[in-house]
Amino acid sequence: MTNIFVGNLSFQTTQDDLLATFSQFGNVERVNIVTDRDSGQSRGFAFVEMTDRRDAENAISQLNGSELNGRAMNVNEARPKPQGGSGFGNRGPNRRGGGGGAGRGPRW
């Protein structure tokens, strides 16, 4: 199984659009368009899982830069999500970043 990242998608692109596009190259196990948690609106990228690695590599090479619904797709193998951490770097979720300004130190 190969997981493929598909970026720069039109907000109108559907899972059926992606399924039809990638199925030309082999068996597609799953299509997941990432949406905003609050609004449900597409975030403009998706993940496509293909059964056969060779088919996935062919799809990546053929579809990267090709147009779907008026947008040139960015297609490449998905990298694994980093393990551990909160996703906020070393700032933590409740810290305020930077800002600067002369003479502005911590507020006590």
Secondary structure, 3 states (H helix, E strand, C coil): CEEEEEECCCCCCCHHHHHHHHHCCCCEEEEEEEECCCCCCEEEEEEEEECCHHHHHHHHHHHCCCEECCEECEEEECCCCCCCCCCCCCCCCCCCCCCCCCCCCCCC
